[in-house]
Amino acid sequence: MEKLTIILEPMTELSEFANLQDIIENHAGVGEVAAIFKEQKLVIQFNLLQTSEDELKQLISDHGYQIKSTNTER
């Protein structure tokens, strides 16, 4: 199983954080989402169960969020 970490910035409001966390959690093929909002950055970690990193990056971009960096652990 792959664990994906995505860092987004800038995130200015907690409502944006909650909205994006809901979007990812409701996406099929993603395990439990752990998210930290810190210094206008959103750090999201989750397991890729039945989806790809590219698919999730596209989902996040489609909702208007800018990805600063990603890291995948296998």
ZAVEX-910523 format. One record per residue (C-alpha): residue number from 1; residue in three letters; x, y, z. Coordinates in Angstrom, 2 decimals, padded with zeros to 5 digits. Layout:
<pts>
{pt NUM; 'ALA'; {X; Y; Z}}
...
</pts>
This chain:
<pts>
{pt 1; 'MET'; {000.00; 000.00; 000.00}}
{pt 2; 'GLU'; {001.28; 003.48; -000.83}}
{pt 3; 'LYS'; {001.09; 006.38; 001.59}}
{pt 4; 'LEU'; {000.81; 009.76; -000.12}}
{pt 5; 'THR'; {001.64; 013.10; 001.49}}
{pt 6; 'ILE'; {000.48; 016.28; -000.26}}
{pt 7; 'ILE'; {001.37; 019.82; 000.81}}
{pt 8; 'LEU'; {-000.85; 022.65; -000.38}}
{pt 9; 'GLU'; {-000.36; 026.37; 000.06}}
{pt 10; 'PRO'; {-001.55; 028.93; 000.67}}
{pt 11; 'MET'; {-004.55; 027.79; 002.67}}
{pt 12; 'THR'; {-006.05; 030.72; 004.53}}
{pt 13; 'GLU'; {-009.21; 029.42; 006.16}}
{pt 14; 'LEU'; {-010.09; 026.34; 008.15}}
{pt 15; 'SER'; {-013.27; 025.99; 006.06}}
{pt 16; 'GLU'; {-011.09; 025.37; 002.98}}
{pt 17; 'PHE'; {-009.20; 022.75; 004.93}}
{pt 18; 'ALA'; {-012.39; 020.94; 006.00}}
{pt 19; 'ASN'; {-013.85; 021.13; 002.49}}
{pt 20; 'LEU'; {-010.79; 019.56; 000.87}}
{pt 21; 'GLN'; {-010.54; 016.89; 003.57}}
{pt 22; 'ASP'; {-014.17; 015.93; 002.83}}
{pt 23; 'ILE'; {-013.50; 015.81; -000.93}}
{pt 24; 'ILE'; {-010.59; 013.41; -000.45}}
{pt 25; 'GLU'; {-012.32; 011.25; 002.17}}
{pt 26; 'ASN'; {-015.34; 010.81; -000.11}}
{pt 27; 'HIS'; {-013.20; 009.72; -003.06}}
{pt 28; 'ALA'; {-013.35; 005.99; -003.71}}
{pt 29; 'GLY'; {-010.14; 004.08; -003.16}}
{pt 30; 'VAL'; {-008.67; 006.33; -000.49}}
{pt 31; 'GLY'; {-008.06; 005.25; 003.09}}
{pt 32; 'GLU'; {-008.43; 007.40; 006.18}}
{pt 33; 'VAL'; {-007.20; 010.96; 005.70}}
{pt 34; 'ALA'; {-004.90; 012.61; 008.24}}
{pt 35; 'ALA'; {-004.61; 016.35; 007.71}}
{pt 36; 'ILE'; {-002.71; 019.10; 009.49}}
{pt 37; 'PHE'; {-003.30; 022.81; 008.91}}
{pt 38; 'LYS'; {-000.16; 024.72; 009.88}}
{pt 39; 'GLU'; {001.30; 028.08; 008.88}}
{pt 40; 'GLN'; {-001.04; 028.47; 005.89}}
{pt 41; 'LYS'; {-000.05; 025.04; 004.58}}
{pt 42; 'LEU'; {-002.25; 022.00; 004.47}}
{pt 43; 'VAL'; {-000.39; 018.72; 004.91}}
{pt 44; 'ILE'; {-002.54; 015.72; 003.97}}
{pt 45; 'GLN'; {-001.57; 012.08; 004.40}}
{pt 46; 'PHE'; {-003.60; 009.10; 003.25}}
{pt 47; 'ASN'; {-003.24; 005.61; 001.88}}
{pt 48; 'LEU'; {-003.82; 004.92; -001.79}}
{pt 49; 'LEU'; {-006.01; 001.84; -001.79}}
{pt 50; 'GLN'; {-007.60; 001.64; -005.23}}
{pt 51; 'THR'; {-006.67; 004.93; -006.81}}
{pt 52; 'SER'; {-003.51; 006.52; -008.20}}
{pt 53; 'GLU'; {-001.47; 009.49; -007.07}}
{pt 54; 'ASP'; {-002.09; 011.23; -010.40}}
{pt 55; 'GLU'; {-005.85; 010.73; -010.09}}
{pt 56; 'LEU'; {-005.89; 012.33; -006.65}}
{pt 57; 'LYS'; {-003.65; 015.20; -007.69}}
{pt 58; 'GLN'; {-006.05; 015.87; -010.56}}
{pt 59; 'LEU'; {-009.04; 015.75; -008.18}}
{pt 60; 'ILE'; {-007.40; 018.32; -005.90}}
{pt 61; 'SER'; {-006.44; 020.57; -008.84}}
{pt 62; 'ASP'; {-009.96; 020.32; -010.28}}
{pt 63; 'HIS'; {-011.29; 021.82; -007.05}}
{pt 64; 'GLY'; {-009.00; 024.83; -007.43}}
{pt 65; 'TYR'; {-006.25; 023.93; -004.97}}
{pt 66; 'GLN'; {-002.57; 024.40; -005.73}}
{pt 67; 'ILE'; {-000.21; 021.57; -004.84}}
{pt 68; 'LYS'; {003.19; 022.67; -003.57}}
{pt 69; 'SER'; {004.73; 019.21; -003.19}}
{pt 70; 'THR'; {003.96; 015.51; -002.90}}
{pt 71; 'ASN'; {005.76; 012.52; -001.44}}
{pt 72; 'THR'; {004.87; 008.84; -001.83}}
{pt 73; 'GLU'; {006.05; 006.13; 000.55}}
{pt 74; 'ARG'; {005.84; 002.54; -000.59}}
</pts>
